[in-house]
Amino acid sequence: MTTYYQQVAVSANKARRAFRVQIDNPASAAPSVLYVEEDVLRLPDGSVQTLGMVGNVSAPLADMAQVINLIDPGTLLPTGQSTTVGAVYLALVSHYMALATARDQELLP
C-alpha cells in the first residue's frame, strides 16, 4: 500500500463540472462549443477543492433549431423549460455586442 505525505482522510462529494466554455465563431464555418471539464471535491465545511482537468466535450453549433432542455444549475434538475441552440447563440452574440459597444464608448474622447 502506498503512503502519501500528510495524508488525511476526508468526507467529501466528488463532482464533475465544466469550468471553461469556449465558443469558436469562424467567419467561414459553423460555430462550435467546447466545454472543458474538471473534477471537484465539495467538503463538509462548504468549501470546494479542484482536482484538475479531466476531459472535454465539444460539438458544432450547426443545427440552430436543436432543442436544449434546461436544468437548474444549482440542483441539476429539469426546469420544464427549453430553448434552442439558436436562441443561446443569439444571446451570446448580443452579449458580445453590448460589451464591445460599451468598451468602445469608454474609449471615445
Sequence and secondary structure as in RCSB ss.txt:
>XXXX:A:sequence
MTTYYQQVAVSANKARRAFRVQIDNPASAAPSVLYVEEDVLRLPDGSVQTLGMVGNVSAPLADMAQVINLIDPGT
LLPTGQSTTVGAVYLALVSHYMALATARDQELLP
>XXXX:A:secstr
    TT      EEEEEEEEEEEE  TTS  EEEEEEEEEEE TTS EEEEEEEEEEEEE   TT EEEEE TTT
  EEEEEEEHHHHHHHHHHHHHHHHHHHHHHH  
